[in-house]
Amino acid sequence: MRSYAFERPGTVTDAVRRAGSGSAFLAGGTTLVDLMKLEVMTPDRVLDINRLPLRGLDTTGGGLRIGALERMSDVAADPRVRRAYPVLGQALDLSASGQLRTMASIGGNLLQRTRCGYFRDVSTPCNKRLPGSGCPAIGGENRTHAVLGASGSCAATHPSDLAVALVALDAKVRLQGREGARTVDLRDFYLLPGDTPHLEHDLRPGELVTEVVVPALPWARRSTYVKIRDRRSFEFALSSAAVAVRLDGDTIVEARVAVGGMGTRPWRLTAVERALVGRRATEETYVAAAATAVEGTRPLRHNAYKPELMKRTLVRALLELEQTR
Amino acid sequence: MTQHEGITRRGLLGMVGTAAAAATVPLGGGSAAAQPDTGEVTVRMTVNGTATSLTADPRVTLLDAVRERLGLTGTKKGCDRGQCGACTVHVDGRRVVSCLTLLATLDGASVTTIEGLADGDRPHPLQRAFVDQDGLQCGFCTPGQIMSAAAVIAEGRARTDDEIREQMSGNICRCSAYPGILAAIRQARTEMR
């Protein structure tokens, strides 16, 4: 691990004032400490933000506000989350391991780095880690890589399950910078790789994620998260789906659909949503709607299974949702 | 843990380990010596009920601190990347992997390691249950398994076999003693009620 100066800012203002290029905020540490050991991340200053007052869940006025330093396991266990947004609780439950869920913060979860093996291995080139050095994944091992949103520079997937569920729910992130606070749709927060895969999100230098805001969506009580992976537990998604459906009798009147493991960022599928709305909630409808999900997918050598897996994951998620009717 | 004339395996290895650490290893990793000094951090915390103050490089993990500075070698270093769970301890009653926990973040914290779980000479119900149910073969992962299981039971998340398996998936056992581990947690769950 490279050496760094360790600082404990006392307030959000202080944290943001001290932050800048070369610094890193430390919350749960499950990404940062890991990547500092691998020397994939080499900050010269680490700002421990764990004592900042960015905790708590708030449901006053409808919707849900989650402090960025809330831990994954605590949010997953909160009865208000489980009741109003099952998709969020399930996405958190299916993430990582018990120890890591206890440690990792919500803000850190959204900012965790890709699991691409080349990104994590400093002996290989990687455009995300070292801009302009090349992408060995595109012509190399790419079984777990993205089929949506990839460029000639990068095909790394975004690893967060929580972010997939939040994108389906139209969540926003609240950011605090030196010039003040702003709110950004999580969907727009993540950037496509293009020629600049090292730029992953719309976060200005020194800006801090302070809160996640989930709008009120009463019919999200019928929502679910399905995750498909190589192991049954403690593994990242090859494919995942976050779905919510509002029914009027047997007819779907509103739907929210997003997938993980497929895209270079959490991927909202509005075409699938449109294909569901106005139709009867049957397996035929789900299969036909899921078929629209694969439009625009561009498989690489080892991940040609992914579009089909995405369709099946979506159909399974929609069928599982019927059980909660 | 057979005793021979007052010398335990843990005690002997602990002494050797401490001596070696003092003689050669700068805490924080092999490449630390050549790098610029960026200031040590002092942390006051409670470890297994005893107040402790440590001053260390900010890169030092809780894992290295308990093993090499405090001589508590029950906590094991497996992968050192948060993937195996062998280093699981409790911080303020919550289970964490100590390899990804920086000591510098723990000022004011209360830490419990496997050495702090027993009640004096009386083993914790989980320690007895792992013996009763053959919940180990080589034993390397066992301290982490037991610390993790203690938190899982305390949180009430050991209600079914499936729930135990899911909650314990962050603790790898390469001898694959999983059936015994599951049986041990079931046994201790009943006794800890």
Boltz contact constraints between the chains, C-beta under 6 A:
constraints:
  - contact:
      token1: [A, 1]
      token2: [B, 29]
      max_distance: 6.0
  - contact:
      token1: [A, 1]
      token2: [B, 59]
      max_distance: 6.0
  - contact:
      token1: [A, 3]
      token2: [B, 35]
      max_distance: 6.0
  - contact:
      token1: [A, 3]
      token2: [B, 38]
      max_distance: 6.0
  - contact:
      token1: [A, 5]
      token2: [B, 38]
      max_distance: 6.0
  - contact:
      token1: [A, 6]
      token2: [B, 41]
      max_distance: 6.0
  - contact:
      token1: [A, 6]
      token2: [B, 58]
      max_distance: 6.0
  - contact:
      token1: [A, 6]
      token2: [B, 104]
      max_distance: 6.0
  - contact:
      token1: [A, 29]
      token2: [B, 100]
      max_distance: 6.0
  - contact:
      token1: [A, 30]
      token2: [B, 82]
      max_distance: 6.0
  - contact:
      token1: [A, 30]
      token2: [B, 100]
      max_distance: 6.0
  - contact:
      token1: [A, 33]
      token2: [B, 100]
      max_distance: 6.0
  - contact:
      token1: [A, 34]
      token2: [B, 81]
      max_distance: 6.0
  - contact:
      token1: [A, 34]
      token2: [B, 82]
      max_distance: 6.0
  - contact:
      token1: [A, 48]
      token2: [B, 105]
      max_distance: 6.0
  - contact:
      token1: [A, 97]
      token2: [B, 169]
      max_distance: 6.0
  - contact:
      token1: [A, 97]
      token2: [B, 170]
      max_distance: 6.0
  - contact:
      token1: [A, 98]
      token2: [B, 167]
      max_distance: 6.0
  - contact:
      token1: [A, 98]
      token2: [B, 170]
      max_distance: 6.0
  - contact:
      token1: [A, 99]
      token2: [B, 88]
      max_distance: 6.0
  - contact:
      token1: [A, 99]
      token2: [B, 95]
      max_distance: 6.0
  - contact:
      token1: [A, 99]
      token2: [B, 96]
      max_distance: 6.0
  - contact:
      token1: [A, 99]
      token2: [B, 97]
      max_distance: 6.0
  - contact:
      token1: [A, 99]
      token2: [B, 170]
      max_distance: 6.0
  - contact:
      token1: [A, 102]
      token2: [B, 94]
      max_distance: 6.0
  - contact:
      token1: [A, 102]
      token2: [B, 95]
      max_distance: 6.0
  - contact:
      token1: [A, 103]
      token2: [B, 96]
      max_distance: 6.0
  - contact:
      token1: [A, 233]
      token2: [B, 166]
      max_distance: 6.0
  - contact:
      token1: [A, 233]
      token2: [B, 169]
      max_distance: 6.0
  - contact:
      token1: [A, 234]
      token2: [B, 169]
      max_distance: 6.0
  - contact:
      token1: [A, 234]
      token2: [B, 170]
      max_distance: 6.0
